[in-house]
Amino acid sequence: MNTKRLYTALNLAAGVNDRFRSTSTADLAGAYFVSQMPKRTAKTDLYRLIEAGYLARQSLLEPLSRLGLAAGDDAVLLCLAEGDDAGLAISELASATGYGDAALVERLERLAEFDQIERCVFGPDLTPAARLTENGRESADIIIAHWHRLDDALMDELKPSARKRMRKMLKRFVALLSL
């Protein structure tokens, strides 16, 4: 799985945008989902795909709100959790999450205030970096566990061959919509 694309998609699906900082997580995600559509549109496969994505993201936001985190924080925490304990350079983290430098620095400052990450430096050139604190590692583990429970709950309905077809179809949808 391409994690950069996954985290970028998570951010887009959550509607992460700095101008919505004062909006609650639930309102933020709901701002990008039109719940009342004409029946003709609501019966389309595209609408069902959008609805499923919206509901999945809403479920993934649950542990974030419980932990006092915002939509999009999961992208940063999960990227750092995938790396080694030394952390990631800020430039690598920006590339992996799709955040711009200013937005990422602001998010990292907030996560540092919540004791989720700590700023550090790498190598002789003192490259700015970030790594998870113990609290951040615990939060990432909670998010990952929730993610896997949701994935398992959704895919348990399908036989292995249907899961494989579903993965292929979803990859194809992403490829087509990325054009």
C-alpha positions in Angstrom: 0.0 0.0 0.0 1.3 3.4 -0.9 1.3 5.2 2.5 1.9 8.7 1.0 -1.2 8.3 -1.2 -3.2 6.9 1.8 -2.3 9.8 4.1 -3.0 12.3 1.4 -6.4 10.7 0.7 -7.1 10.7 4.5 -6.4 14.4 4.6 -8.6 15.1 1.5 -11.4 12.9 2.8 -11.4 14.6 6.1 -11.5 18.0 4.4 -8.4 19.1 6.3 -7.8 22.8 5.5 -6.3 25.4 7.8 -9.2 27.8 7.3 -11.4 25.3 9.2 -9.2 25.2 12.3 -12.0 26.5 14.5 -14.6 24.1 13.2 -15.3 20.9 15.1 -14.0 17.6 13.7 -17.5 16.3 13.0 -18.6 19.5 11.3 -15.4 19.6 9.3 -16.0 16.1 7.9 -19.7 16.8 7.3 -18.9 20.0 5.4 -17.7 17.9 2.5 -20.6 15.4 2.5 -24.0 16.4 1.1 -26.5 14.2 3.0 -29.6 15.2 1.1 -29.4 14.4 -2.6 -32.1 13.9 -5.1 -33.1 10.2 -5.2 -31.8 9.8 -8.7 -28.3 10.9 -7.6 -28.4 9.1 -4.3 -29.0 5.8 -6.1 -25.8 6.0 -8.1 -22.7 3.9 -7.4 -20.6 7.1 -7.1 -22.9 8.5 -4.4 -22.7 5.2 -2.5 -18.9 5.2 -2.7 -18.8 8.8 -1.4 -21.2 7.9 1.4 -19.2 4.8 2.4 -16.0 6.9 2.4 -17.7 9.6 4.5 -19.0 7.1 7.0 -15.7 5.2 7.2 -13.9 8.5 7.9 -16.4 9.5 10.5 -15.7 6.2 12.2 -11.9 6.8 12.0 -12.4 10.2 13.6 -13.8 8.7 16.7 -10.5 7.8 18.4 -9.1 11.1 17.4 -11.8 13.1 19.2 -11.5 10.7 22.2 -7.8 11.5 22.3 -8.3 15.3 21.9 -6.8 15.3 18.4 -8.0 16.9 15.2 -8.7 15.5 11.8 -5.4 15.1 10.0 -3.4 14.5 13.1 -3.6 10.8 12.4 -1.7 11.3 9.2 1.3 12.8 11.1 1.1 10.2 13.9 0.8 7.2 11.5 3.7 8.4 9.4 5.9 8.8 12.4 4.8 5.5 13.8 5.9 3.8 10.6 9.4 5.2 10.8 12.1 4.3 13.3 12.3 5.8 16.8 14.7 8.4 15.5 11.8 10.1 13.8 11.5 11.7 10.3 12.9 14.8 8.8 10.2 17.5 8.5 10.7 17.6 4.7 10.0 13.8 4.5 7.0 14.2 6.8 5.6 17.0 4.6 6.1 14.9 1.5 4.5 11.8 3.1 1.4 13.7 4.5 0.9 16.2 1.7 0.9 19.1 4.1 2.6 22.3 3.1 5.5 23.5 5.3 3.5 26.2 7.2 0.5 23.9 7.8 2.8 21.1 9.0 4.9 23.2 11.3 1.7 24.6 12.9 0.3 21.1 13.3 3.6 19.8 14.8 3.6 22.7 17.3 0.1 21.8 18.4 1.0 18.0 18.6 4.1 18.9 20.6 1.9 20.9 23.1 -0.2 17.8 23.5 2.9 15.7 24.1 2.3 13.6 21.0 5.5 14.4 19.2 8.8 16.1 20.0 11.0 18.1 17.7 14.5 16.9 17.1 17.4 17.2 14.6 19.2 14.7 12.4 22.9 14.4 11.4 25.8 16.8 11.2 23.7 19.3 9.2 21.1 19.4 12.0 18.1 18.6 9.7 14.8 19.5 11.5 12.8 16.4 12.4 10.0 15.1 14.6 9.5 11.9 16.5 6.7 10.4 18.6 6.7 10.7 22.3 5.5 7.8 24.4 2.0 9.4 24.4 2.2 9.8 20.7 3.2 6.1 20.2 0.2 5.1 22.4 -2.1 7.4 20.3 -0.8 6.0 17.1 -1.3 2.4 18.4 -4.9 3.2 19.3 -5.6 4.7 15.9 -4.0 1.8 14.1 -6.0 -0.7 16.2 -9.2 1.1 15.4 -8.3 1.3 11.7 -7.7 -2.5 11.6 -10.9 -3.3 13.6 -12.9 -1.2 11.1 -11.2 -2.8 8.1 -11.8 -6.2 9.5 -15.5 -5.5 10.3 -16.1 -4.3 6.7 -14.1 -7.0 5.0 -15.4 -9.9 7.1 -18.6 -9.6 5.2 -16.7 -10.7 2.0 -15.2 -14.0 1.0 -11.5 -13.8 0.2 -12.0 -13.8 -3.6 -14.5 -10.9 -3.2 -12.0 -9.0 -1.0 -9.4 -9.4 -3.7 -11.9 -8.1 -6.4 -12.9 -5.2 -4.1 -9.2 -4.2 -3.6 -8.7 -4.3 -7.4 -11.8 -2.2 -8.0 -10.9 0.4 -5.4 -7.4 0.7 -6.9 -8.9 1.2 -10.3 -11.3 3.8 -9.0 -8.4 5.7 -7.4 -6.4 5.5 -10.7 -9.4 6.7 -12.7 -10.2 9.6 -10.3 -6.5 10.6 -10.1 -6.4 11.5 -13.8 
